[in-house]
Amino acid sequence: MAPPAPITALQGVSVTFGGRPLFDGIDLSIARGDRACLVGRNGSGKSTLMKVLAGMIQPDGGTVFTQPGSRIAYLPQEPDFTGCATVHDYVVQGLPADEQDEAHRVDAVLDRLQVDGGRDPRTLSGGESRRTALARTLVGNPDVMLLDEPTNHLDLPTIEWLEEELLSFRGGLLLISHDRAFLNRLAKRTLWLDRGTVRATDRGFADFETWQAEVFEEDAAAAHKLDRKIESEMKWLREGISARRTRNMGRVRNLLDLRAGRAEQIKGGQQAKLAIAEAERGGRLVIEATGISKGFDTADGRKTIVRSFSTRILRGDRVGLIGPNGAGKSTLLKMLTGQLAPDEGTVKLGTNLDAAYFDQRREGLDPEDTIRKVLCPFGGDAVVVNGVSRHVAGYMKDFLFDTRQLDSPVKALSGGERNRLLLARLFAKPSNLMILDEPTNDLDMDTLDLLEDVLGDYQGTLLLVSHDRDFLDRLVTATIALEGDGTATEYAGGYSDYLVQRPAKAAPVPAAAKPKPAAAAPAAAKPRGKLSYKDQRELDDLPARMDGLGGEIAKLETALADPDLFSRDPAKFQKTSEQLHAKQAALAVAEERWLELEAMREELEGGRA
């Protein structure tokens, strides 16, 4: 069967900024039924490429094709409400010109997304602005939707509702998102914008890291054909980004062990009681909340935010807080950290707590300061991290900066670089309690990977409010779920564990949707008895692949151990180094996948705690 004709396509498209080509010779098409994601480094041009498809930017070369009569809807990262007195005025612009008198369609989509059409858009919160922009995108029944970071500032129920809407969408779909769980579920095709070109695969985003490692491996084999500049860039890519996306085996095992211990603590077994007593004597108790409740008076009466909630958090615990917007996550966080007194119950804080706080607004940076001054505000070249003095140049490399940027002003940095600098400054401050309120909002995927790595190695206690399911699954040992009715319940593990453990009555209902009468419970909420045939076969094949990669790595390391290799044959030394980095990245990806499948198998067979 011939593939469907594209609704919109780019052929040989080039865009240049400031005399420098952002991308060149791009071929890309979106057909009916396509569900593709566009990934790439921060600053690689993903949003620009999407705007070219939307007709908002004219390319410097090549052609843009759209089938006559087709409707292309574009969701920007930051909606522009200029000239719109009300939300309704903004959303109605999403209708075709000959249908803008059909106001009932606007009212219907706003009702589904629970946004008041009479509101002044300038007064909307981040989540309300995003839902309003989504309403404008959906209202015109487009043939193609181009969505740039659609989950930013949305709560989990709304994200899950949006997933269902997009899964039932019959047109073409192109997504840019840092939300891995969102992309894993929706994307059937992956487009990778890499060094000015688009690579494409019919594999979904779940296979992106494996595919990326394979591409790097192929590139390394041909590295001798590349000039030194591109070789240097490829090395930075592998060491600075690709390697950071892989999970260390020891870290994943440690997380599983911590979750098992947290499960025992929550269940209140004898072992947990003994551990808690030891923690109190040894100063390991961080937070103890007993029967805390909080409510506020509203125009409709008293609203209970949290009712009779108790928990004990020990040093090294990583606790995630989830729930719909307005459910009380930030209120509970403030009570647990002593910033807000409960109406009932008590909160006891441990001794010698040194907290670092990262809120949604992000502490500002002086645009005239250099990176050196931000990290060393009192002068010198040393940064003390976890009690160890490090040179600022080495520390900034951990956060994906080139040492040549050390004296660059903040105003010269991209948005993603500024976020990384904020994180570098945050983690340079001594702390044993990290409080993160929506840290993933507006982060590009590279910075999100970096944050995940740094938090994975953090030895203190972590309290995390987030709507990013994959981020929670990779980091937290326990999840506190606020259901919006005053109920707060603690579960061992991450978001996926919460889905399995929660009682049926606690299943979250998307705030942005009316329940469908015939809706069935999601299959993911109920564990199966065993792995699927595909997953089991992959699990069986992975040990041999890991052994093979380990043997190849050993041979390459032996070759590089020759002290005369570089002086005798610099090109061979460079090529061997590139191959070693690629094999190491591929092995790390394989190890992570093996751990994920093993954990899944144990859970399905009843082997997990």
N, C-alpha and C positions, 0 to 999 in steps of 0.2 A: 504494500500500500504506500502510495506517495505521501510524503510529509505534507501537513497543511500549509497553505500559502501564508506567508507572513502578513500580519496586520500592519506592522511598522518595522522598518529595517534601516540599518546604517551600512554604507558601502564605501570603503576606503576613506573613512572620516578622520580628519586631523584637527586638533585644536592646539593653538599656541598662546601662551601667556608670557608677556614680557620678553619676547624673542626666543623663549625656550619651549620646545614642543612638549605639551602635557601628554598627549598620545598621538599616534600616527598610524594611518592605514587600518583603522578599526572596521571590522565587519561584524555585524551583530543583527539578529532578527528575533522578533517576538511574534508567535503565532497563537491562534485560539487554542486554549487548553494548556499553554505553556505555564509552568510555575518555576521561574528561575530566580536565583539570587546572584547578586553582583558583589564580589568580595575583593579586597585589596588593601594595601597599606594606607594609613592615613595620609592624605595629600596626593594619592596616586591619580585622583580625578574621577572617582566614582560618581559623586554628585553632579559634576560637570557633564559627564557622559549621559547621565539620566536626563539632565536639562536639555541636552541636544536632542534626545529622543522625544522629549516633550515639546520641542519647538521653541524653547525659551532662549536658547543660545544657538546662533548660527555658526556652523563649523568653518574653519579656514580652508578646508579642502574636503572633497568627497561629497556624497549625496545622502539625503535623508528621505526615505520613502514612507508614506502612510497611505493605506488604501482609502480611496475617496469615500466620504461619508462615515468613516470610522471615528469613534470617540476615544480620545486619549486623556485620561485623568492622572494628574500628578499631585502627589502629596509631598510638600516641602518639609524640611526639618523645622523651619521657623515660619509659621503662617503669617501673612501680611494682612492685617485688618484695616489698612488705610482706606478711608472713605466709607466704611461700613458702620452705621450707627448701632446696629443690632446684630446678634448672631444670625438671625434669619436672613438679614441682608447679605451676609457673607456666604451663607450656605446656598442661597438661591442662585448665586453666580456659577455654581457647579452644574446647573441645568443648561441644556443647549438653548441657544438664543430664541428658537421658535417654541420653547416649552416653559419659559420662565413665568407663565401665568398659572402653572400647575403647583400652587403653593401647598396643596395637600401632601405632595411628595416630600417637600421639605419638612413639614410638620411630622410626617411619619418617621423619617430617618432620625430627626432630632429626638423624637419620643423613644426610639429604639436605643439611642445613645445617651438618653437621660440628660439632655442639655436644654436649658430654657432659651427658646428662640428670641425672647424679648430682652435678654441680657446685653449689656454693653460689652463687646468683646475685649475691651481694654481692661476689664475687671476680672477676667477669667484666670484661674490658676493654670499651672502647666498642664495638668491632666485634662482640664476642661478645654483648653486651647487645642490639645491634640485630638480630643473627641470631636470638637467642632470642625477641625480640618478634615477628619475622617468622614464626617457627615457630608461635607462638600464634595469629597472624592467619590462617595458612594451614590449620591443622589441622582447623578445623571445616567446611571446604568451604562458605564463605559465599556468599550470593547477591550481596552488595555488599561491596567492600573500600574503606575510607576510609584512605588512607595519608598520614600527615603526615611529610614529610622521610624517606622510606624508605631513601635511599642514604647518610644521614649515618654516617660512621665505617666504611662498607663499603669493601673493596678492589675494584679493577677487575674481577677475575674474578667476584666475587660479584655485583657490579652487573649484569654482562652475563648471568649466570645468572638473576638476578631479572627482568631484561627479558624473557627467553625465557618464564619462568613466567607473567608478566603478559600477554604477547602471546597465550598459549594459554588464558588465563582467559576463560570464557564469561559470567561474571556482569557486574555493573556495577562500574566502577572510577572513583574520584575521587582525584586526586593533588595534593599540595602538595610542591613540590621546588624547590631552587635549581639542580639539575643540568640544564642546558639540553639536553645530549645525551640524557639519560634522557627528558625531556619531549618532545623532538623525535621520538623513536622511538615513544613510546607514546600520546601524547595526540592524539585525533582531534577533540576539541572543547575550546574554551577558555572558561572562565568567569573574568571579570575583576571582582574586588571593588574598586570604585572609588568613594570618597566616599559610602559607606553603601549603595550599590546594586550589583547584579550585572548586568554586561553579558555577553552570550553570543554566540558565533559558532561556526559549524560548521567553521571553519578550525582546523587544528592549531596547536600552540605555535610551530612553525617560522615561522608567519606572524604571530605576536603583535605584534612590533614594528611591522610594516607596518600592521597593523590599528589598533594604538594610535595611530600617527601620523595615520591617517585620522580616527579618532574625535576627536583633539585638533583637527584641522583643521575638522571640522564644528562642534565646540564653539566654536572661535574665531569662526566666522562668526556664531554666535548670542550672542557675548559681551555685546553691549549689553543683552541681556535678563537678564543675571545681576547680582546685587548685587556691591558692591565686594569683599566678603570672599571670595566664591567666585572672582572674577576673580583676586584675589591668590593664592589657593591654586592655581588652575590655572597661573598663571605660574610658581610655585615648582615645580610638578610637571614642567612642560616643561623649565625651565632646570636644575633640580636632579636630575632622574631620567631623563626620556625622552631628553634630549640626551646624557646620559652613556652611554646604552645603544648609541649609534651609534659606529661605528669611523671614525676619521679616515682619509681615503684615503691620505695620506702615510705614516701609521703602518703601514697594512696593506702598502703597497708596500715600505716599509723592512723589515718582517718577512720578506717573500718574498725580498728581496735578501740579508738576513742568513742565511736558510736555505740559499740557493744557495751563499754563501760557506762556510758550515759544512759543506755536503756535499762541497765540494772539499777542505776541511781534513781531513775524516774519511777521504776516499779517498786522501789523502796525495800529491796531485799536486804538481808542481814549484811552481806558484803558491802553494799552501798552505805549502810549506816556506819559501819566501822571506818570506811574511807572518809566519810564526812567528819566524823569525830577527829580523826587524825588531821584532817585539813584545818579544822578550827584551832587545834592546838598548835599546828605548825604555821599558821598564818596563811593557809592556802584558800580559806574561804574568801570569796570576792563579794558576793551578794547573797543575802538570805531574805526572801520576801515571804511573809506569812499572812494569808487571808486578806490581801490588799484589794481595795475597791475604790473606784473613782467615778464621779458623775458630774454633769454640768447642767445648769438650768438653761432651758431654751424656750422659745416662744410657744412650743407645743408641750411644755412640761419638762420634767427631769429626765435627762438622757443618761443612762448608765453606760460608761465606757468599758470598765473592767469590773468584774464581780468575783470576789473571794478567790483570788489567784495566789498560788504559792509556788515558790521554786527556790532551789539552792544552786548557785553557780560557783564552781571552783576554778582556781587558777588553771589556765590552759584550755578551759571550755570555749567552744565557739558556737554561739547561739544566734540563730536567725529569727527575725520577727516578720510574719507575713499576714496579709489580710487586705480587704478592700480599702480604697481611699476613704478616710473618715472613720475607720473602724477603731482607731485609738492606738496605733502602733507607736507613734511618737510620744503619746501620753504615757503609755506603759514604759517606754524607754526612759523617759524623764523620771518616773517614779523609781525605777530600778536603780538609777544612778544618783538618786538623792536630789535631783533638781526640782522635783515636785512632790509635795507631801500627799499621801493617800488620804481619802476620807475615812477609811477604816483599815485596820491591819497595821503591820509594821514592816519596815525595811531596814536591815542591818548591813552596813558596808564593812568590808575588810579593812585591815590596817595598811598604811603605807601605799595606798593606791595612787598611781600617777597616770591620769587619763589623758588620752589624745582624742580629739573630737573632729570628725569630718562630716559637715552637714551638706544639705542639698545646694546651698548658696555658694559654697566654696570660698574660702578665705582669699581675698584679692592679692594680686601681685603688683608692685610698682613697675610700670612699663619701662622706666628708665634704668632700673636695676639690672645688673648682669646676673647670669646663672651663678657665677662665683659668689657674688654678694648675697644672693638669696640663700644659698646653702651655707655660707660663712659670713653671717651678718656682722660679726665682731672682728673681721679681718682674718688673715692667715689663710692656709691652704688645707686645713685639717677638718674633717667631719667626724664626730664621735657617734658611732652607730652600735647599739647594744654593748656599750662600754669599750668598744675598740676604736682607736683612732685610725681614720682612713684618709688618704689624700683625696681631695675633692674631685680630681680628674678621674680617678678610679671609681669613685662612688657614682658619679654622673653616668658613667658607661653602663652601670647596672640598670639605669633607667632609660637606656637606648639613645643617649646623647653621644655625639661625636666630640672628642676632646677639643676640636677646633672651635666648638661653640661655647667654650668656657667663659669667654668675655663678651659673648653676644648679649645685647639687651633683650629683655623680656618682650618688648614690642616687636622684635623681629621673629618671634617664635609663632608657630602655627597653634591652632586651638588644642590639638592633641598634645603638642609639646608642652604647652602651658599646664595641661592637666598632669602630665608626667612630672613636671617640675614641682607642682603642688604636692604630689605624692612623695617625691624625693624629700621635700622639706618636712612633710608630716612624719615620715619614718625616721628622719634624722633626730627627731625630738625623743628623748627618753620617755618610755611609757611601759606600763604593764597591763593597761586596760585600753583597748581600742574601741571607740564607739563610732560606727559608720552608718549614717542615715542616707539611704539611697545613693551609694557611692558610684553606681554604674551608669547613672543618667548622663547622657551626652558624652560618654567615653567611647573612643574608637576601639576596635577590637584589639589592636596591638596594646593599647594602654590597659584595657581590661585584662588581657593575658598577663601583663606585667603586675597589675594589682593582685591578681589571683596567685601568682608566684610568690610575691612578697608576703601576702597574708598566710599562704601555706607554710612558710618558714617562721612566721611570727610565734614567739614563745609565750606571749602574754595571753590575756583573755580577750575574746572578741565578741562584741554585740553588734549585730548587723541587721539593718532594715533594708529589704530589697524585694523587687518584683522579678528579678532575674533568676529563673528556675535552675538553669544550668550552673550559675554562679553559686547558688545555695547548695546544690548537690555536691559540688566539688570541694566545699569549704567547711560547712557547719557540722557540728556533732549533734545538735538538737534544734528543733524548730518549734517556736511558740506561735500558734495560729490564733488570730483574733477573728471571729466570725461576724462581727458587726452587731451582735445582739447582747454584748456584755460578756460573752463567753470567751475565755482564753485558756487554751489547752496546750500542754507541752508534749512533743513527740520526739523520740530518738531518731537521729538521722536528718537528711535533707528534705527537699520538697517532694521528691519521688517517694520517699519513705512515708511522708505525711499522707500522700494520696492513698497509699496502701492501708495505713493504720487508722485513718479517721473513720468514725462511725458514719453510716449513710446519711443521717440527719444533718451532719456537719459539712456535707459536700457544698462547696462554694457555688452560689448562683451568680452568674455574671451580672454586675450592676447595670451593664449597658444593653441588656437584652430581656425580652419577655420570654418566659420559659415556653418551650415547644411541647405540646401535649404528648407527642409520640417519642420524645427524646429518650434514648436508651442510655444507661450508665456507660461511661467510657471504659473500653476494654482494658486500658492501662491501669485502672483502679483496682483490678483484681488479678493477683498473680497467677500465672499459668503453672502447670505441673512440671514442665521442662522447657529447655531452650527450643527455639524453632530449628528446623533442619538446617537452614542457612547459617544460623549463629553457631550451632553445634559443629558444623563442618569447619567453620572459620576457627573455632576454638581448637579443634583437633589439628589444624594445619599450622597454627601459630608457633608452637614449640620448635618445629623443624625450621621455620623461617627465621626465628630468633637465633637458633643455633648457627644457621648459615651466615647470618649477618655478623654474629659474634666472631666466627672464624675469619670472615673477610676483614673485620676491624683489626683483629690481631695481626694479620698479614700486613695491613697498611701501617699499623703502629711499628711493626718490626722494620719496615722499609724506612720510615721516618726517623728511626733510632740511629740510622747511619749518620755519624757526625760530619761526614764529607759530602753528603748528598746535595746539600744546598749549593756549596761552592762548585761541585762537579757538574751539576745539572739543575740549575734554578727552575727551569720549566717543569721538570719532572717532580721536583719538590713541591711546587705550587699545585700541580695536578693531583699529586698524592694527598696533599692536605685537603683539597676540595673534596676528593672522594671519601676521605675519612670523616669529614663533617657530615656529608650526605648519608653515609652508612650509619653513623651514630644517631642522626635525626630519625632515620627509618627504624632503627632498633628501638628507640624511645617510643615512637608511635606504636610499634607492634607490642611492646611491653605494656603500654597503657591499655591497649585494646584487649590484651589477654587478661589483665586484671579486671577490667570492666565485665568481660564475659564470665570470668570465674565468679565474681561477686554476684552477677545475675543468676548464674546456675545454682549457686549455694542458696540464694534467697528463694528461688522457685522450688527447690527441692527441700526447703525447710531447714537448711544448714546454717542460716545466719541467726545471730542472737536477736 
